[in-house]
Amino acid sequence: MINKRLLVKNLLAHNDENSFYDKKRFIAIGEKEGKAKFLKHVCALANSNPMNNSFIVVGVEDEDNKIVGVDFFDDSKIQNLVNAYLDNPPIISYENIPFPHLPEGKVVGLVTIRSNGKVCALRKNIWKYYGGAVFFREGSISLPKAFDIELKDINSEAVATIEQHARNNIELTLDAVINFINHRHADLTSDYRVFKEQFVVCWAGNKNKVKNKTYYSRVDIELINEQVKLFYSALDEITIDYNEDSFTMMEFVQLGLASQQKYYPLEEVVITFSENGKYTINSELVFEPPQYDKKTLYHVLNSNNTLLQKLEQKIKLNTAEKLDLTYLPATYLICYLNGFEEAKERLERARPLLKTYDTKIYSSLKESLRVLRKVRYN
């Protein structure tokens, strides 16, 4: 098994980006330009490495390779995005890699791209890139190519060496388990489970029993062997079940208008472990959004828009408006889920304003955007 933290360090040891490795300060696939650039790099890396893995490391300064981290990113539907926009799409995964020096909730993103051996191309227009365009890596740059399109295997040996140097060992695994339970989450209820005598899953959270069912909030779940965060949230609640072969998480999201909040099942994720040292992660969206009266939501939408305008114009809010603002991300999400398309654009507009206004409301906004992205790409 590959320790993904070691893999990131080995990749960063190659100070210059190249035809099998790219690094980014962040990616913004929620915006059209960011999505287009991400797809371009995925396409170019897949075509430049038809026989081995390619990587994008996210959360690293370009100039000095400093690891600054990014927010935990839920990747469960990123393959759907790639499939929708690329012909001959590669197999792609986005993993969240914890580093000890990063603040809570910050990780390094590791995008792994595996070509299917055929020429990858844009399926349709997006931003300034045209459908049918084919990209390759030229050094550290992803460039379009219109002639002499041929897939060549030039990096297999280099990638194999890097992955070999990132192999896990018992010492790393034990140190990581002890650090997870005794240091990172000393204030939470922590536990671990070993699967197939090879895989170690640790989890931590605030434990709460309701009608013989155990729920966890402030949840952090990590596959220790590979140093990969499987789940992280400061807000949502989940249930955890496991048997000899699998580990199952059911995520719940809190939604409602004003103080009338309820928990709704969002997604079930099942990790199945095999005897041959491999595992699979399957997710199923089980979300059925609450439906509300259109007139009520129209009033809520207008109220939110007024609050947003006041924030943009730096007009001081009264006590009632400050309370309403705490519900703004969730109510915009409900409006979008009930057919008010403009609510998504309003959420994006609110992001920079709430980031500087209130950290708790900003966290709620990020959760709302995460749920929205998950539902859209399903």
C-alpha positions as CSV (number, residue, x, y, z in Angstrom):
1,M,0.0,0.0,0.0
2,I,1.2,3.5,-0.8
3,N,1.4,6.1,1.9
4,K,-0.1,9.1,0.2
5,R,1.6,11.6,2.4
6,L,5.0,10.2,1.4
7,L,3.8,10.2,-2.2
8,V,3.1,13.9,-2.0
9,K,6.5,14.6,-0.5
10,N,8.2,12.5,-3.2
11,L,6.3,14.4,-5.9
12,L,7.2,17.8,-4.4
13,A,10.9,16.7,-4.4
14,H,10.6,17.1,-8.2
15,N,10.7,20.9,-7.8
16,D,9.6,21.5,-11.4
17,E,6.2,20.3,-12.7
18,N,6.5,17.9,-15.6
19,S,4.6,15.7,-17.9
20,F,3.3,13.4,-15.1
21,Y,2.9,15.9,-12.2
22,D,1.3,19.3,-11.7
23,K,0.7,21.4,-8.6
24,K,-1.9,24.0,-7.8
25,R,-2.5,26.4,-5.0
26,F,-6.2,25.5,-5.3
27,I,-8.8,24.3,-7.9
28,A,-12.2,25.9,-8.3
29,I,-14.4,23.5,-10.2
30,G,-17.5,25.3,-9.0
31,E,-16.7,28.1,-11.5
32,K,-16.7,27.7,-15.2
33,E,-13.2,28.9,-15.7
34,G,-11.8,26.8,-12.9
35,K,-13.6,23.8,-14.1
36,A,-12.3,24.2,-17.7
37,K,-8.7,24.6,-16.6
38,F,-9.0,21.5,-14.3
39,L,-10.4,19.4,-17.2
40,K,-7.6,20.7,-19.5
41,H,-4.9,19.6,-17.1
42,V,-6.6,16.2,-16.5
43,C,-6.9,15.7,-20.3
44,A,-3.2,16.7,-20.9
45,L,-1.8,14.5,-18.1
46,A,-3.9,11.5,-19.2
47,N,-2.6,11.8,-22.8
48,S,1.0,12.4,-21.7
49,N,1.0,9.2,-19.5
50,P,-1.0,6.5,-21.2
51,M,0.6,3.6,-19.2
52,N,1.0,5.0,-15.7
53,N,-0.5,7.4,-13.1
54,S,-0.3,11.1,-13.3
55,F,-0.8,13.5,-10.3
56,I,-2.0,17.0,-9.4
57,V,-1.1,18.2,-5.9
58,V,-3.4,20.8,-4.6
59,G,-2.6,23.2,-1.7
60,V,1.0,24.0,-2.5
61,E,2.6,27.4,-3.3
62,D,4.0,27.3,-6.8
63,E,7.1,29.4,-6.1
64,D,8.6,27.6,-3.1
65,N,6.7,24.3,-2.8
66,K,5.4,25.4,0.6
67,I,2.5,23.2,1.8
68,V,-0.3,25.6,2.8
69,G,-3.3,23.2,2.4
70,V,-6.9,23.6,1.2
71,D,-10.3,22.8,2.6
72,F,-11.4,19.2,2.8
73,F,-13.0,18.4,-0.6
74,D,-15.6,15.7,-1.1
75,D,-14.7,14.0,-4.3
76,S,-17.5,11.4,-4.6
77,K,-18.8,12.9,-7.9
78,I,-15.7,14.2,-9.5
79,Q,-15.5,11.1,-11.9
80,N,-19.0,12.1,-13.1
81,L,-17.7,15.6,-14.0
82,V,-14.8,14.1,-16.0
83,N,-17.1,11.6,-17.7
84,A,-19.5,14.4,-18.7
85,Y,-16.8,16.6,-20.4
86,L,-14.2,14.3,-21.7
87,D,-14.1,11.6,-24.4
88,N,-12.1,8.5,-23.4
89,P,-12.1,9.9,-19.8
90,P,-9.3,8.6,-17.5
91,I,-10.1,7.1,-14.1
92,I,-9.7,9.9,-11.6
93,S,-9.7,10.2,-7.8
94,Y,-9.3,13.1,-5.4
95,E,-7.9,12.2,-2.0
96,N,-7.5,14.4,1.1
97,I,-4.1,14.0,2.7
98,P,-3.6,15.3,6.3
99,F,-0.3,16.9,7.2
100,P,0.6,17.5,10.9
101,H,1.4,21.2,10.6
102,L,-1.8,22.2,8.8
103,P,-4.8,23.7,10.8
104,E,-7.8,21.6,11.6
105,G,-9.9,21.0,8.4
106,K,-7.0,21.8,6.1
107,V,-5.4,19.1,3.9
108,V,-3.4,18.6,0.8
109,G,-5.5,17.4,-2.2
110,L,-4.0,14.6,-4.3
111,V,-5.6,14.1,-7.7
112,T,-4.6,10.7,-9.3
113,I,-5.3,10.3,-13.0
114,R,-5.1,6.9,-14.8
115,S,-5.5,6.9,-18.6
116,N,-7.6,4.3,-20.3
117,G,-4.9,4.0,-23.1
118,K,-6.9,6.0,-25.6
119,V,-6.6,9.7,-26.7
120,C,-8.6,11.9,-24.3
121,A,-10.3,15.0,-25.7
122,L,-12.9,17.6,-24.7
123,R,-16.3,16.3,-25.5
124,K,-18.0,19.8,-25.7
125,N,-17.2,23.5,-25.4
126,I,-16.4,24.9,-22.0
127,W,-15.1,28.4,-21.3
128,K,-12.7,29.3,-24.1
129,Y,-11.9,25.7,-25.0
130,Y,-13.6,24.0,-27.9
131,G,-15.1,20.5,-28.0
132,G,-12.8,18.1,-29.7
133,A,-9.6,19.8,-28.4
134,V,-6.8,17.4,-27.4
135,F,-4.2,18.5,-24.8
136,F,-0.7,17.2,-24.0
137,R,1.9,18.3,-21.4
138,E,4.9,20.2,-22.8
139,G,7.2,20.4,-19.8
140,S,5.0,22.1,-17.0
141,I,2.4,23.5,-19.4
142,S,-0.8,21.8,-20.8
143,L,-1.1,22.8,-24.5
144,P,-3.5,21.9,-27.2
145,K,-2.3,19.7,-30.0
146,A,-3.9,19.4,-33.5
147,F,-1.5,17.1,-35.4
148,D,1.0,14.2,-34.7
149,I,-1.3,13.0,-31.9
150,E,0.3,9.9,-30.6
151,L,0.3,8.4,-27.0
152,K,3.8,7.6,-25.8
153,D,5.0,5.9,-22.7
154,I,7.9,7.9,-21.4
155,N,7.4,8.1,-17.6
156,S,6.6,4.6,-16.3
157,E,10.0,4.1,-14.7
158,A,10.0,7.5,-13.0
159,V,6.5,7.1,-11.6
160,A,7.1,3.5,-10.5
161,T,10.2,4.7,-8.6
162,I,8.3,7.5,-6.8
163,E,5.5,5.2,-5.8
164,Q,8.0,2.5,-4.6
165,H,9.6,5.1,-2.3
166,A,6.1,5.9,-0.9
167,R,5.4,2.4,0.3
168,N,3.9,2.1,3.8
169,N,5.5,0.3,6.8
170,I,4.4,-0.8,10.3
171,E,6.2,2.1,12.0
172,L,4.4,4.7,10.0
173,T,1.0,3.0,10.6
174,L,1.4,2.7,14.4
175,D,2.7,6.3,14.7
176,A,-0.3,7.5,12.7
177,V,-2.9,5.6,14.8
178,I,-1.3,6.9,18.1
179,N,-1.2,10.5,16.7
180,F,-4.8,10.3,15.5
181,I,-6.2,9.1,18.8
182,N,-3.9,10.7,21.5
183,H,-3.0,14.0,19.9
184,R,-5.2,15.2,17.0
185,H,-8.5,14.1,18.6
186,A,-7.8,13.8,22.3
187,D,-11.0,15.8,23.1
188,L,-13.3,13.5,21.1
189,T,-14.5,9.9,21.3
190,S,-12.0,7.9,19.1
191,D,-11.9,4.4,17.9
192,Y,-10.3,2.2,15.3
193,R,-10.9,-1.0,13.4
194,V,-8.5,-3.4,11.5
195,F,-9.8,-5.0,8.3
196,K,-8.4,-8.1,6.6
197,E,-5.3,-7.8,8.9
198,Q,-4.0,-5.0,6.7
199,F,-6.2,-1.9,6.7
200,V,-6.7,0.4,9.7
201,V,-9.6,2.8,9.8
202,C,-9.7,5.4,12.6
203,W,-12.6,7.7,13.4
204,A,-13.3,10.4,16.0
205,G,-16.3,12.6,16.8
206,N,-18.8,13.7,19.4
207,K,-20.9,10.6,20.2
208,N,-24.7,11.0,20.7
209,K,-27.2,8.2,21.1
210,V,-30.8,8.6,19.9
211,K,-33.3,5.7,20.1
212,N,-30.6,3.1,20.2
213,K,-28.8,4.6,17.2
214,T,-25.4,6.2,17.6
215,Y,-24.6,9.4,15.7
216,Y,-21.3,11.3,15.4
217,S,-20.7,15.0,14.9
218,R,-17.5,16.9,14.4
219,V,-16.4,13.7,12.5
220,D,-13.0,12.8,11.2
221,I,-12.4,9.4,9.5
222,E,-9.1,8.3,8.1
223,L,-7.7,5.3,6.3
224,I,-4.4,5.2,8.3
225,N,-2.4,2.9,5.9
226,E,-2.6,5.5,3.1
227,Q,-2.9,8.7,5.2
228,V,-6.2,9.6,3.5
229,K,-9.0,11.4,5.1
230,L,-12.3,9.6,4.1
231,F,-14.6,12.1,5.8
232,Y,-14.3,15.4,7.6
233,S,-17.0,17.8,8.8
234,A,-17.4,20.3,11.6
235,L,-21.2,20.4,11.1
236,D,-22.9,17.3,9.7
237,E,-23.7,14.2,11.5
238,I,-23.1,10.6,10.4
239,T,-23.7,7.0,11.5
240,I,-21.0,4.4,11.3
241,D,-21.5,0.6,10.8
242,Y,-19.0,-2.1,10.0
243,N,-18.5,-5.8,9.7
244,E,-15.5,-8.0,8.8
245,D,-15.4,-6.9,5.2
246,S,-16.7,-3.3,5.1
247,F,-17.0,0.1,6.8
248,T,-20.2,2.1,6.1
249,M,-20.9,5.8,6.7
250,M,-24.4,7.3,6.3
251,E,-24.1,11.1,6.2
252,F,-27.0,13.4,7.3
253,V,-27.4,17.0,6.4
254,Q,-29.3,19.6,8.5
255,L,-31.8,21.6,6.6
256,G,-34.8,23.8,7.3
257,L,-36.2,27.3,7.3
258,A,-35.1,29.5,10.2
259,S,-35.1,27.5,13.4
260,Q,-37.2,24.6,12.0
261,Q,-34.3,22.3,11.3
262,K,-34.3,18.6,10.5
263,Y,-31.7,16.0,9.6
264,Y,-32.0,14.4,6.1
265,P,-30.0,11.3,4.9
266,L,-27.6,12.6,2.2
267,E,-25.2,9.9,1.1
268,E,-24.2,6.3,2.0
269,V,-20.5,5.4,1.5
270,V,-19.4,1.8,1.7
271,I,-15.7,0.9,1.8
272,T,-15.2,-2.8,1.0
273,F,-11.9,-4.5,1.8
274,S,-10.5,-7.5,-0.1
275,E,-8.0,-10.2,0.9
276,N,-5.7,-9.2,-1.9
277,G,-4.7,-5.8,-0.3
278,K,-7.2,-3.8,-2.3
279,Y,-10.3,-1.9,-1.4
280,T,-13.2,-0.2,-3.2
281,I,-15.3,2.9,-2.2
282,N,-18.9,3.0,-3.5
283,S,-21.2,5.9,-2.7
284,E,-24.9,6.2,-3.3
285,L,-26.8,9.5,-3.0
286,V,-30.0,8.9,-1.0
287,F,-31.0,12.5,-0.6
288,E,-34.6,13.6,-1.0
289,P,-34.7,17.4,-0.5
290,P,-37.5,18.9,1.5
291,Q,-40.2,20.6,-0.5
292,Y,-41.8,23.9,0.5
293,D,-44.5,26.2,-0.7
294,K,-43.2,28.4,-3.6
295,K,-44.7,31.6,-2.3
296,T,-42.9,31.1,1.1
297,L,-39.6,30.4,-0.6
298,Y,-40.0,33.4,-2.9
299,H,-40.3,35.6,0.2
300,V,-37.3,33.8,1.8
301,L,-35.3,34.3,-1.4
302,N,-36.0,38.0,-1.5
303,S,-35.1,38.4,2.2
304,N,-31.8,36.7,1.6
305,N,-31.1,38.9,-1.4
306,T,-31.7,42.0,0.7
307,L,-29.3,40.8,3.3
308,L,-26.7,40.0,0.6
309,Q,-27.1,43.5,-0.8
310,K,-26.6,45.1,2.6
311,L,-23.4,43.1,3.1
312,E,-22.1,44.2,-0.3
313,Q,-22.9,47.8,0.5
314,K,-21.5,47.5,4.1
315,I,-24.7,48.5,5.7
316,K,-24.9,47.6,9.4
317,L,-27.4,44.8,10.2
318,N,-29.8,44.9,13.1
319,T,-30.2,42.1,15.6
320,A,-33.0,40.3,13.7
321,E,-31.1,40.5,10.4
322,K,-27.9,39.1,12.0
323,L,-30.0,36.1,13.1
324,D,-31.5,35.7,9.6
325,L,-27.9,35.8,8.2
326,T,-26.9,32.7,10.1
327,Y,-29.6,30.8,8.1
328,L,-28.8,32.4,4.8
329,P,-26.6,29.5,3.3
330,A,-29.1,26.8,4.2
331,T,-32.1,28.7,3.0
332,Y,-30.4,29.6,-0.3
333,L,-29.6,25.8,-0.7
334,I,-33.3,24.9,0.0
335,C,-34.4,27.5,-2.6
336,Y,-32.1,26.0,-5.2
337,L,-33.3,22.5,-4.4
338,N,-36.9,23.7,-4.9
339,G,-36.2,25.1,-8.4
340,F,-34.9,28.7,-7.8
341,E,-31.8,28.5,-10.0
342,E,-30.5,31.9,-9.1
343,A,-29.9,30.8,-5.5
344,K,-26.7,29.0,-6.6
345,E,-25.3,32.2,-8.0
346,R,-26.2,34.1,-4.9
347,L,-24.4,31.5,-2.7
348,E,-21.2,32.1,-4.8
349,R,-21.6,35.8,-4.4
350,A,-21.9,35.5,-0.7
351,R,-18.7,33.4,-0.3
352,P,-16.1,36.3,-0.2
353,L,-18.5,38.4,2.0
354,L,-19.1,35.8,4.6
355,K,-15.5,34.7,4.7
356,T,-14.6,38.0,6.3
357,Y,-17.8,38.6,8.2
358,D,-18.3,35.5,10.3
359,T,-16.3,32.2,10.3
360,K,-19.3,30.0,11.5
361,I,-21.6,31.3,8.8
362,Y,-18.8,30.9,6.2
363,S,-18.4,27.2,7.3
364,S,-22.2,26.8,6.9
365,L,-21.9,28.3,3.4
366,K,-19.1,25.8,2.4
367,E,-21.3,22.9,3.6
368,S,-24.2,24.2,1.5
369,L,-22.0,24.4,-1.6
370,R,-20.7,20.9,-0.9
371,V,-24.2,19.5,-0.8
372,L,-25.2,21.4,-3.9
373,R,-22.1,20.1,-5.8
374,K,-22.8,16.6,-4.7
375,V,-26.4,16.7,-5.8
376,R,-25.6,18.4,-9.2
377,Y,-22.9,16.0,-10.2
378,N,-24.9,13.0,-9.2
